Amino acid sequence: MINPEGVCVRIPASTANLGPGFDTVGMALSIYSWIGMKESDETAIRLYGSEMEGIPTDKKNLVYQVAQMVFREAGVHLPELEISMYSDIPLTRGLGSSASAIVGALYAANALIGSPLSEARLFDMATAIEDHPDNVGASLFGGLITAIWDGEHADYVRMEPHEDLEVLVVIPEFQLSTSEARKVLPEKISRKDAVYNISRSSLLVAALAQGRLDLISRAMSDRLHQPYRVGLVPGMEEILECAVEHGALGIALSGAGPTLLALVHRHSSNKKELEDYLLNTMKAEGIRASARWLIPSGEGAHLIGTMPSGPFLEMIEGKVKA
């Protein structure tokens, strides 16, 4: 049954890989996007926020197209939609902006028609669109996830983030698409490097699951993708080598980058030192960047109410500021 009042959902940002867990490990972060969706006589797509610039406002819009995938899957005909979108997630910076849009569209469209599709089915659909399960899994389920994808079905295990984990992201002003970042990766790697990454990703997941924060530094090292991407992010090579000396539990490229992400103990006395080090290292390379302190988001995609009858931003204003 279609909800005549529409729906509004909130979706967290995400980081992927955490170093060695390439395309398999993801974590939800406390930056969010909101999507409102309602049946309409004529499709209208309204975008709010500086992060939405350049996104299509017609039926080429990704959220509209993904919503139609849900309707086809459920056997529902709903060609005209009113969609409102606000996002605080920077575009093409390695913080899962596309994954949050995909998950938000799937989740909102499913809720709009009475949730006939299971979350497991939504996860499979999201992974098929994104082609890897880490970001979409984190945005859909929240917390930390490790997942596999066989081309048709994704399996995952979700873990609650350790209460003492805090996250510092340093976001360069320039954009870097996932497709461009993947072009620099080699077609083949050595057995030695494969074993190196398998061992570290296994240790990382176990350390995060058991709260062994003392192991994170060594577990987050990687030979599969980061060494080949250092040329795309000036200052990254030095930061990956030295950030732990300035207070990070571990450091990695967030997803395909260019954002760099540090895991930090929330009681650390070196937070200011770490932030200054990361920003100054990038500044020395001529890169302007901003820093944000976040926490892992334990909540994934979430229905927060019906489509607001008044201005969309007024409904979410308090939540955005919070």
N, C-alpha and C positions, 0 to 999 in steps of 0.2 A: 504494500500500500504506500502510495506516495504521500509524503508529509507536506500538506498544503502551506505550512508556515516556513518550510525550508529548514536548512541546518547550518550550523557554524562549527568548524573544527579548528583545533590548534595542533600544530605539528612541530616537533623540535628539530633543530639542526643536528648534524652528525659529523663525526670524524671517522675516517676509515684507515685501516692498516695498522695504525699505532706502531709503525716501524716494520716488523717482519711479517705481519699478518696480511699480506697482500691479497686484496679482494675477498677476505674471509672474516676479518675482525672489525667491528664497528662499535661506536659509543655515541649515545645521544647527548647533546649539549644544551645548555640553558639559554639558547637563542631560539626564537620561534617565528613561525609564519601562521597566518590565519586565513582560512578559506570559508566564505559563505556561499551557499548554493541553494537555488530555488527554481521550481518550474516557472516558466514564463511564456508569454505569448510571442515574444521575440527575444532572441539572444542578445544580452547586454553584459559586457565584461568590464568591470571597474577596478582599476589598480590604484593602490595607495602606498606611499612611501618611496624614498629615493632609490631603494634597491630594485624597484620594479620597472625602471626605465628601459625602454626598448622591447618590452614583452608584448606580443600581439594582443590586440583587444577584439579580435574577431574569432571565427571558428577554427582558425589555425592555432589558437592558444592551446598550450599543452594541457592545462587543467581541463578545458572543455573536451579535448580529444580523448584524454584518459577516462573522463566521466562517461563518455559514449561507449568505451570498451566495457565498462561495468554494466551499463544498460543492455548492451548486446548479450553479454554473458548471462544476464538474469532474464533475458527475454522481455525487456521493457522498452517501449518506444517513448523517448523523451528528448526530442530534437532541439527544443528551445529552452535555454537556461539563463537565469540571472546569476552571475558569479561576481563576488567581490573578493579581492585578495589584498592582504597586507603582509609584508615580510620584513623582518629585521635581519635576515640572513644574507650576508654579502654574496653576490652572484659570482660564479666561477672563481672562487677563492679556496676551494678545497674544504668547504664546510657543509656540503650536502644540499645545496640550494635546489638542484634539480630533483634529488631524491625526495626532499620534503614536499615539493610540488606534486610529484607523482603519487606519493603516499597520501597526501592531503586530498587529491582529486579522487583517488580510489575510495578512501575512507568516507569522504563527504557524499559521493555519489551513492555508495552502498547504503549509508545511513538514510539518505533522502528517500530511498525506495523500500525502507523497512529492514535493511541488513540481511538480505537473502544469502549473501556470500560470506563464507567463513573467513576469519583472519588468515588462516593458512592459505586459502585461495587468493586472497588479496596479496599476500606475501609472494606467492608464485607469480602473479601477474606483475607486481612491481619489479621483481627480479628479472623477469623476461624483458621488461622495458629497459631497465638500467643495465642489464647484462652482468651484474654482480650483486650479491645479497647484503653486503656489509652496511652501506649507508641506508638503504631502504629498510633493512631489518631494524637498525637502531632507531630510525624515525618512527617506524610502525609500533615497535614493542617497547621502546625506551631501554635505559640501562646499557649494559655491555652485552654484545652478542657475538657469537662465533657461528659461522654458517657455511654450508656447502650448497652448490648448485649443479645439477646434472643436465641442465638445458631444458628441463620440464618441471622439476620440483626442487624446492629449497627446504633443507632441514636446518634447524638452528637450536642452540642452547642460549638462554638468556641468563645473565648474572646481574645481581644488584651491585652497583658501584660501591666501593669501600667508602665509608663515611668520612675518612680523612683525605680523600682525593680531591684536589682542586686543579683547575685547568687554566693555564695561561696561553692564549693564542695571540700571535703577532701576525697581523694581516697587512701585507704589502698593498699599496694602492693599485698595482697593476693586476690584470686578470690573466688567468692561465687555464685554458680549457683542458678537460681530461683527455680529449683526443690528441691534443698537441703534446701533452705530457707523456702519453703512451708511445708516441712516435720515436722517442729516444731510447726506448727499452730494447734490449737485444732479443733476437728470436730464440737463442739458446743460452743456457747458463751451465756452468760446470757442476759435476756431482758434488764437489766440495762446497760450492756456494749453496746448492740445494739443501744439503745436510745442515749447513750453517743456519739457513732460514727456518727449516723445519724444527730444529732444536730450539731456536729462540722463540718462535711463535708458540710452540707447545709450552715452553717455560712461562711465557708471558701470560697465556690464558690461565695456567695453573696458579701463577703468582697473583693475578687479579682475583681469581676465584677464592683464594685462601687468604687474601689480604697481606701477602708477603711483599710489602712495598720496598723492602731492601733489595729485592731481586729485579725490580723494574728496569733499572739502568742498563744492566747487561742484557736483559731480555728484549729490550726495544731496539737493539742494533740490527742492521739489515744489510744484505748484499744483493737483494733481488731487484730493487727499483731505485732506492735513494742515491746510490753512487752514480747512477746514470742521469739523474735529474739535478745534480748540484749545479750544473751550468745554467739551468733555467731560473735559479733563485740565487742571486748574488749574496754572499755571506753565509749561505746554508752549510757549506762544507765545514767552516770553522765552528758554527753554532752546534752542529751535530757532534763535533768532537769535544767541545769545551763547556756546553751549557750545564752539565752535571756539576762542574767545578763551581758554578755560580748559584747552585741551589735547586736545580731541577732533579726530580727523581728519574726522569727519562725525557727524551726529546725526539721528535719525529716530524717529518713532513706530514701535514694533515691532508689525507687523501692524495690527490694529484698535485696539491699545492695551489698557489705559492705560500699559503699560510703555514707557519710553523707552530707546533703545539707542544707545550711542555706539561707533563704531569708533575704536580707539586704537592707536598704534604701541607695541609691547611694550617698547621701550626708552625710552619717553617719561619725562621727569622730572616731568611734571605730573599723574600719575595721582591722587595724593591731592587735589590742588587741584580736579581735575575731579569726583571723587566728592563732595567736600564741597560744591562749587557746586551740583551736581544735587540732592543731598539737602536742602540749605539752601533752595534756591529752592522746592522743593515744600513744605517745612516752613513757609515764610513764607506759603504759600497754605492752610495748615491741613491739608496732606496728609501722612499718615504713609507712609513708603516704606522699602524695604530695597534695598541695592545688592549686586550679585554680579558678580565678575570671572570671565569665561568665555573660552573659546577656540572658534573655529569647529571643529566636529566633522567630521573627514574621513571618518568611517565612518557609514553610514546604518543601516537596520534590519539586525540581525545575529543569527544563530542562535548562542546561547551554550551550548546543551546540551539535555539532556532535562529533563522536568518533575521537580523534586526530589521524592524519596520522603519526605524529612523536611520540617520547617518551611520555607516559601518564603523568609521573610526571612533565615534563616540562610544559605541558598545565595547570596543576593545581597548580604549585609551588607558583605562586604569591597569589593565593586564599588561599592556606594552610597557608602561612605566615601571610596573612591578618587576 
